[in-house]
Amino acid sequence: MPRRSAPQSSLLLVLSMTATLAGAMVSTAGAPAFAASPAEQGSSACAGRYHDALQAVRGGVYQTIKGAKADTHKADDRLPGTLLFTPPFRQRGSEERLALIEANRLAKSRGRPVWSASSDDRWIVDRIASELGDYLSQEQTPYLCGGVPGYLSTLRSYLARVGGSPDRTKALVAAQRTAAETSIRAALEAMRPVPIPRFAPRLRPADDPMSGLRPSADIGRPMGAQTGETSAADASRTASVGETASGSPAGSLNDAGGDPGLPPLAPPKPIALETEGDRIGALERLVKAAEAAGFLARSAEIEAERPAPPGDVAKDDQTEPDTTGAIEAAPRPVLVKLAAVKPLIVGAGTPIRDPLVRRTLVAAFSDIEALDYLENRPSDEDGSVLHAIGATLDAIEDARKASCDCAAQ
């Protein structure tokens, strides 16, 4: 049995007593000494209608909780059950750390709701479900309509603690997407060839392609000026042309305003990662960049085509292989692609000997994998336990609004 938190147990016990407290007080009062007033008779009528409505909820939407709980414990054995790429250590912001923790929990849950991997969360869900059963099964009392809004509000607060809010989930996805874009750019930058200077400025041939570029402000100036050893004449010339004391023209890159003669640097182009196809494209871009730079040799395993969705098989060619089985065996194409390249990136057999390139590639693949888990988080929509509990709470609230209207009569 999972260990129960004392405050949680006590609070839910109070909730179960709240709805029946008035009925218990009436039952211990004995026979009434006076005839019931019209207001009391109206209250009893409302309680009767509400009790009948609760029985309808008990026999209807509440029954879906049991079936949803049975499906919750079914894990997808086709998923690895852990992250394929271990996230490397680096400085992370609070949102990025929480996103990585959530992705790790999703990987371990193998397609099940993430709360099912926590014994505390499972206990809260089971306790809410049983508490609702007790509430819907209680006997009719004249005060059945009392305290319902607070009761439902408390249950919803515990339900939100388990499932989280949609806004919170979107924030984690956005943080992880930003982290993945940053690590992809870092990996591509690490695989770029290092520029090697060919000629000193004075020895550059006339037909060199760089000869048409604007020279640096220091080229052609006396050596003393380039080293900071300026004479009085140099200082006067500097003041006359508006140069700074450092020897660079005013408004150059050494100043906060930038170089007015050059266009501003364009921001980096965003990397699309929203869809599954975008993430596969990013993986293929990294692999092709590693191959072009000579870090990886072309491999049939890497170049294998991803499974086509059902219906894409050519109808005019009956010899085209059926990929339906491949779809069923590979529910997550991004994970399949990552599993294919993992032996080439990590381990003793990796052909990548540059530690910087290997580290940045691992970080990029790890961030893409974490993002894929967050994007494929099990939904709390129709068929889930949390959705069934939420629908039951909504049905109780609707029944109260429709039945407990005696005060307005």
N, C-alpha and C positions, 0 to 999 in steps of 0.2 A: 504494500500500500504506500503511495507517495505521501510524504510528510506534509501535513496541512499547516498552513500559517494560522496562528491563533487569532489575529485580528480579522482575517478573512472568514474563518469559521464562525466567529462571534457575530460579525456583521450580517452574514447571510442567515444565521439563526434568528437574529432580530427581524430580518425581512420576512421570514416565514411566519413569525408570530404577529407581525403588524396587521395583516389582513384578517386574522381570526381573533384579535384581542377583544374587539367590541363584542363579537359573538360570545366569547367566554364570559365577559362581564354580564351579559344578559342572561346566560344560562345559570349563573350562580345567584341571580337576584331573586329567584323564586317566582311565585305568582304575582302578577302586577296588581298593585293596590288600586289603580285608577284605570279607567278606560283610555285606550290609545287616542291621542289627539289626531286631527286630520293631517297634520304635518308628519306625524309618526306613521300613520297609515300610508301616506304617499311615499315616505322613505322605504317602507317595507315593500311596496309595490315596485319601486325602482330596483331594490335589491333582488327581488324575484326575477325581474327581467334580466338583470345583469348576471345572475346565477345561471339562468338558462343560456345566455349568450356564451358564458365561460364553458359550459358543457359542449357547446358547438365547436368552440375553439379547441377544446381538449380532444374531441373526436376527429378534428380536421387537420389544421395546419400543424398542430403540436406533434402529430404522429410522424411528420416528415423528419423530425429531429433524429429519431431512432434509425431510420434508413440512412440518413446522411452520416451519422456516426460510424456506421458499419463500413461505409466507403472510405472514410477518412484514414483508416489504418492500412489501406492497400497501397503499398509502395511500388514504384515502377522499377523493376529489377534491371531494366535496360540502361538505367542511368548509373554512373560510376559510384555514387554515394560519397564522393569527396571531390575537392577541387583538383583538377588535373595539374595545374601549375601553382606551385606554392607561392603566395604573394611575397615578393622580396621586401626586406625591411627598408623603409624610407620614412621621412617626415610626412605625416598625413594630417589633414584637418579633422575636426570632430565629425563633420558630416561624412567625410570619406571613410573614416574608421568605422562609423556605424553602418555605412553601406557595405563595407567588406565583411563585417560581422554577420549582417543579414544574409549576404550571398553565401557565406560559409554554412549558415544554418539551413538555407535552401538546398545546398548541395547535399548535406547529410540527410535531409528529409526525403530525398528521392521522389520528388513530385507530390509529396503529401503537403498539407498546410504546414507552414513553418511552426505554428504553435504546437503541433502534435509531437515535436521533438523535445518539448519542455514539460517536465512532470508537473511544475506549478501551473502552467497554462492548461494542461489537460485536466487538472483537478478543478480549476475555475470553471471550465466549460461543462464538465460533468455535474458540478454543484449547481450551476445555473439551470441546467436542463432538469435536474431532479427537483429543484426549488419551484420551477414553473409547473411541474407535475403536481406537486403538493398544493400549490396555489389554485390550480384549475380544479382540483378534486375536493376542495373544502366545502363544508356544508353552508347552506344559506343562513345568513344572519341579517338583521335589519341594518347593520352598519357595514355591509359588504362593500359599498361604494367609497368608503372613507380611506384616505391615505394612498390611493392607487397611483397618482402622478409621481409622488416621491419614491414609491416602491419601484416603478418602472425606470425612473431616472437612475436609481442606484444600480439596478441590474445592467442598464445600458453602459454605465461608467465602467463596470467590470468587464463587459463584453468588448469595449473599446480598448481596454488594457491588453487584451489577448490579441485581437485582430489588428490593432493599429488603425490610424485614420488614412483615408486615401491621400490627403495632402501630405502626410508624412512619407508615404511610399513614393510619391512623386518627387519629393525633395531628395530622397536617397538615390533614386534613379538619376536625377539631374546631376548630383554630386559625382556619382560613379561615371557618368558619361563624360563629364569634364576631365576626370582623372584619366580615362581611357584615351581621350584625344591628346592630352599632354604626353602620355607615355608613348603613343604611336609616333608623334612628331619627334620625340627624343630618340626613338629607335631608328627612324629614317635618317635623322641628322647624324647619328653615330655611324651609319653605314655609308655615308657620302665619302667619296675619295678626298684625301687631304690635298689641298692645293700646294704645289711645289713651285717656288719662284724660279724663273728661267734666266732672267737677265737683270743686272743692275740697271738703274735708270739711264746712266750715261752710256752703257754698252748695248742698249736695246737696239736691234736693227730697225731700219726705216720701215720695212714691210711687216713689222710685228703688228698683230691685230690690236694690241693695246696702245699703239701709238696715237690713235685717234681719240683716246680718252682724255679728259681734262686732267692735267698733272696736279700733283699735290702742291699745296702752298709752299712747301719747303724745298721742292726740287728746283735746282738752279740757283739757290741762294748760297752765300758763302758758308763754308763749313762751320765757322764760328757762330753764325746765326742759327744753324741747325742744332748746335750743341748748347745754345743759350749764352754764348760768349759774345755779346753784342758790343759794338763800339759806339761812340757818341754819334757818328754819322749814321750808323744803322738805326739808332734810337730816334734821331730826327726824321729819317725816312719813314720809320714805322708810324710816327705820329702823323706825318703828312698824308699817308694813304689810309689811315684809319685802322691800322693793325693793332692787335692786342699786344700786351707785354710779353705774351708767350710766343709771339712770332707768327700767329695764325691770323688770317683776315677776320675783322669783326663780323660777327654773325656766322662764324664757321661752326663745325661740329663740336668745338670745344666750348661753345656758348650754349646756354640753356635753350635759345630759340632755334637751334639747328642751322643747317646750311640752307640759305635762301635760294641758292642756285640749283638745288636738287629737290625732286618731288618727295613728299613725305612717304615714309615706308608704309606699304599697304598692310593691313592686319592679315594674319594667316587665314587661309581659307578654311572654313569649318569642315570637319570630317564627319560625314553622315554615319550615324551608328544607331538610328532609331529602329530600323527593321532588321529582321534576321538576314535578309540579303545584304544590307549595309554592313553588318558585322562580318559576314563571310567575305565580302569584298575587301574589307580592311585587312583581314587575315591574309588573303591572297596578295594584296599589295605589299605587305611586309615580306612574305615569302619570295615574291618576285624581286623585290629590292635586294634581299640577301643573296639570291642567285645572281643577279646582275653585278653585284659587288664582289662575287667570288667566294662568299662565305658558305654558300650551300651549292651543291651540285643538283642539277635537275633530277627529280625522282618521280618515278611512275606513281608512287604512293601519294606524293603531293599533288601531281597533276591530274589525279583521278577526278572524274567529273562527279559533282555532287548529285545525290539522288533527285530525279525529276518528280514533281508532284503528280498524283494520279491524273490521267487524262492527257498528259504530254507525250505519251507513247505514239509514235507515228502510226496512223491508221492505214496508210497505203503500203507499209512494209511490215508484214507479219513476222519477219525474223527479228524485229527490234526486241530486245530483252524487256521483260516486264519488271518494272522497278517497284511494284507495290510491296513486295516482300522486303525490299531494302528500306522503304519508308517505315514499315512496321518495326524493323529491327533498328532503325536509326531515327528516333523521334525528335532529336535535336541536332540538326546538321552542323551547327557551330561547334558543338562538343565533338562531333565526329571529325571535323577538320582539325581541331586542337589535338585530339588523340593521335592523328596521323603525323603531325609535325613534332609532337613532343619528343620522340626518340632522337630527332635531329637537332634539338635545341638544348636539352638537358641530358645529363648522364655522361659516363666516361666515353661513350662512342660518338659524341657530337663532333662534327668536323669544324665547328666554330671555335677557334683558339683565341680570338680576341676577347678578353674578359669584359670589356666595355660593351661590345656589340651583343655578347651573350646575355649580359645582365639587362640591357635595355629591351632586348627581344622578350625575355622572360617576363619583364614587367608589363610590356604591352599585351602579350598573350594572356597574362593573368588578369589584367584589367578588363579585357574584352570578355573573358570567361565570367568574371564576376558580374559584369553588366548583363550578359545573356541570362544568368540566373535571375537577376532582379526583373528583367523585362518579361521573363516567363514565370513569374511568381504565380502560384495557384490562386485563382480568383475566388472571392467570397460571394460570388453571384449564385444563381439558382443551382441547387444541388449540394451546397456546402452546409456544414453544421452551423457556422456563424450566420449564414443567411437564413437558415430555418429558424434559429433562435430569434433573430431580428424580426422575421415575419410573424412569429408567435407574439412577441412583444407588441408589434404594431396591431395585431388582431385584438389583443386585450385592450389596448388604448382605444381602438375604434368601438369596441363593445361598451366600454365605459362611457364614451361620449354619446352613444346612441341610447343607452339604458339609464344612466345615472343623471337624469335631467329633472329630478323632482324639485329641486330648488327653484327652477324657473317656472314651475307650474303654479 
